[in-house]
Amino acid sequence: MQEKNNSSFVMGIISIIVAFIFPLLSIIFGILGLALAILNQNESGLDYTTEKILSIVGIVLSVIFCLMFISQLSGIN
């Protein structure tokens, strides 16, 4: 039985956590996690759906927080 590579899982979790503090950095972690999940799935043939979902959630959260930050700076209510 082949073991899964945990790097994409870790990147997805970091992306979600960092989204609340540094949204732009979280986008980078989310994209890296998504890319690693796709690469690992293509190489091993194992299912990396959880890792993909974590990365996508991190990217979406960071985009939401970036938009909230920009709207606060511009004074839009």
N, C-alpha and C positions, 0 to 999 in steps of 0.2 A: 504494500500500500504506500502510495506516494504522499508525502506531507506537503501541506500548503505553505507557501511563502507568506509570512506575516507582515511584510513591509507595507503592502497596500492597505491592510487592516489598520496598522498603526498610523499611517498617513491620513486615513479617513477620520479616525478618532481625533487626531491632533487638529485636523481641519475644523471639526465641529467645536472643539474647545477654544481654539484660537479665534474663531469667528466672533466671539463676544468681546474680544480685546483688540485684535488687529485684523480687521476684515480683509484688507488687501493681502496680507500674508496668508490668511486662510484660503484665499482663492488659489494661491500657488500650491499649498499643501493638498488641496482638493484635486487640482489638475494632476499633480504628481501621483496621488493615490489612485485616481481613475486610470491614468496611463499604466501604472504598475499592475493594476488589476487586470486590465485588458491584455497586457504583455504576458503576465503569468498564466492567464487562462489559455491563451494561444499556445504557450510553450508546454504546459502540463496537461491540458485537457480537463482540469478540475473546475468546479463551479466557484466563481468568485463574485456571486451576486451580492452577498452581504457587503463586501468591500466596495463594490461599485455604488451601492445605495448609500453607504456612509460618506463616500467622497462627494456624491451628488448633493446630499443633504448639507454637507459642509459648504459647498459652493453656493447653494441657494441661500443658506443663512448669511453667508458673508456678503452676498449681493444685496440682501434685504438690509443688513446693517450699514452697508456703504450708502445705499439710497437714503436711509434714515439720517445718517450723518450729513450727507450733502443737503438734504432738505432742512436740517437744523441750521446749517451754515448760511443757507440762502434766505432763511426766514419764512419758508413756506409752511403753513399749518395744515 
